[in-house]
Amino acid sequence: MNKDNIKAPCSILEDKQLKLFDFFEEFSEYESYGEKLSNGCLNSDDNLIRLTKHGNFYFKYKYAFCPDCYSSNVVKNGNYVRKLYFLNVGEQKCIIQKYKCKKCGKIFYTDIKSIVDENCNITKPVIEYINEIYSVSGNSIYKIQYMLKRFFNVDISHQSIESCIISDENDDIADVAAKLPSSAADGYGKPFFDVFKEAEFDFYKIDKGMFAPAEVVINDLTTGKIYKEGYVNVDLLKKSFGVDN
């Protein structure tokens, strides 16, 4: 019998928890506040459990249920591997649990969108840090790259950092575009006379958004992405001018 001491791979696991993991996974599913804080995962889904075994992160549901029929009669059905970047950890091999619903046959995976976007390998806390340093301190991309590697053990390319910054700026463009057309105004959908009457015939009390264009198109020259919001409401125009169909 091997009497060598086996040390747990992280500070939150006692040695006995690691040894009993193969029999009872629940022994290693508890994370302290400090551990979540150090990895930047405080905002992870409460139903998402992160286990640690043999140096790998293992994600599964605390309570698994089918996203189609909502049945809890599900079984584990393999897994898949992703390599993700975490604060203070760096590149980490992650094993994502897959499930199968015994009621409807649906196959689904553990949802980790609260930690990382679907087509990205850089976790959200890392992206938030990049954009915070970029917007507040105005550091160059190469300086941010150095700081990530030096202080947080995150070694990613300057192209990846640039993509994170552009992605965050695109989110702002999408929010602005959604608020620009007249359909975003509070009084939208009513004939102008009714809106004018509700404002007690005071032109300056009317929501300024009512005078915005019906349709707005923004072309982001940085990424080539086009944002289109709003539409021409023909029925509302006819109603406003008293035109019958």
N, C-alpha and C positions, 0 to 999 in steps of 0.2 A: 504494500500500500504506500502510495506517495504521501510523505509527510511534509512536503514543502509548503510553505505558506503562500497562499494565493491572494494577492492584493487586488482590491476592487479597482476598476479603471477610472473611477471618479470619486470625489470626496463624499458624495451623498450616499454611496453604497457601502454598507458594512460588508466585511468579508463573507459572513454567513449568507447575506442577501445574494451575493454573486454566486455562491456555490449552490444555493437553492433555486436559482433562476430556472434551471433546466426542468425543475419539477413544478414550481409555483411562480409564474411570472410576476404575480402581484407583489412578491417580496422586493422587487426592484423598481416598481412603478412610481414611487413617491419621490418628488423633487422638492428641494427646499426653495424658499424665496430667493436666497442668495444664488443658487445654481441657475435658476431661470433668469435672474437679473444679469449674471455674468455672460450668459449666452444670448441675451437680448430677446428672450422669448416670453416676456411677461404677458403679452397680449395674445398668446396662443389660445386656441379653442379649449374650453374647459373639458370637453369630451375627448380631447386628444391627449394620449399618453406617450411620453418619450422614455423608452427604456435604454439602458446602456449595457452592451454585452460584447466582450472581446474587442473593445475599442470602437465598436460601431454603434450608431444611433438606430434605434428600432422604434418606428411609429405605428401605433395601432389605436383603435377606438376603445374608450372605457366601456361604452355601451354601443354596440354595433346594431344597426337596423337598416333594412333595405330602403334606398332612396326612392324606389318606385312604388312598392306596395306597403312600405312602412312596417313590415314584419320584423320581429326580433329573432325569428328562427333562421339564423345565418350561421355559416361555418367558415373557418379560415380556408383559403384556397390559393396558397402560394404567396409570393411577394415579388416586388421589383426593387431595383437598386437605383438610387440617385446620389450624386456627389454634390453636396451643398456647402456654402461658405457661411460660417457662424462667427459672430464676434467672440474674441478670446479663444476660439477653437481653431479657426481656419478651415481648410478643406476637410470635409468629414463625409465618410461613406454612410449613407442612410438607407435602411431597409424599410420599405413601405408595405404594410400588410394588405393583402388582397382578400376579399370575402366573396362568398356565393350565397344567395338567398335560396333556401330550400323550398320556399313557397312558390316563387315565380321564376326562379332560375337566373335572376339578375346577378351579374358579376360586377363588383365595384371595388374601389380602392379607398384606403384611408385618406380623407381629405386633409391636406396640410396647407391649404391656401391661407390660413391665418398666419403662417410663418413665411411662406415663399410663394411667389406667383407661379402659375403652371409652367410657363415656358422660360423659366429663369432658374439659375443655380445659385444666385446670391440672395440670401435671406433679407427680409424687409428691414430688420434693424440695421444691417450693414448699409443698405440703400439710404435709409433715413439719416444715418451718420454722414454719408458722403454728401448728401444734399444740404445738410445743416452746415457742415464745414465750408462747402462751396459758396453758399448764400451769405453766411454770417462773416466768415473770415476772408473770403475771396481768394483762398489758396488755389494755386495751379493744380491741374490734374496730377502732375508728377509729384507734387508735394503731398497731395492726398494719398497717392499710392504709397509713398514712403511712410506716412503716418499710420496707415492701415496695417502695413507689414510690421512696423516697429512696435506699435503699442497694442495691436489687437490680433496679431498673428494671421492676418488676412492678406494673402499674396495673390492679387488679381492684376490683370493687365490694365494699362491706362485706357485702352479701348473699351473695356468693360465699365470702367468708372465713367467714361464719357457717355456711354449708353444709359447708365443709371441716371445721370443728370438730365439728359435729353428726355428720357421717359418721364421723369418728374415734371419737366416743363410742359410736356405734351398733355399731362393730366390737367394742368392749369388752363391750357388752351381749350380743352374739351369742356371744362366748366364754364369758361367765358362764352364759348360759342353757344352753349345751351341756354344762356341767359339773354342773348342778343335779340332773337326774333320776337315779334309782337305776341306770339302765342304764349310767351313766358309771362306776360303781364297779367295782373290780377283781374282786370275787367275783360279779358279776352273771351270772345264767344258771344258778346252782346252787340246789337246794333249801336252805332256811335251815338245816336240820339238818346238811347237809354243810358249810356255811360255819362253823357253830358248832363242829363237830367239828374242822375244820382250825385253828380258833383255840384248840384245846385247852380248849374249853368255857369260855373266858374272854371274857365279854361285851365287855370293853373293848379286846380285840385285834381285833375285827371292824371293817372299814372303815366309817367313819361314813356314807359315801355309800350303804351298803346300806339305811339307814333313811330315805332321801330319798323324796319322792313319785315315783310312776311316771311321771307326766306333769306338765310345768311350762309355764305360759303367762305371758308377760310382755308387758304393753301399754305401749309407750313413749308417754307423753302428749305428749312434745315433737314427735314426728314422726307419731304415729298408727300406727306400724309394730308388728305383733304378732309375737313370737318364741315358737314352740311347739317344745318338745323332749320326747323320751321318748314312751312309750306303755304301755298296760296289756297286759301279757303274760299272756293268759288261760291258755295252755298251761302256763306256769311256775307259775301259781297252782294249777292242778289237780294238777300234779306235787308241789308243796310240801305240799298237804293230802291227797295220796293218793287223789285223785278220778279215776276212770277216765272216759274219753270215752264 
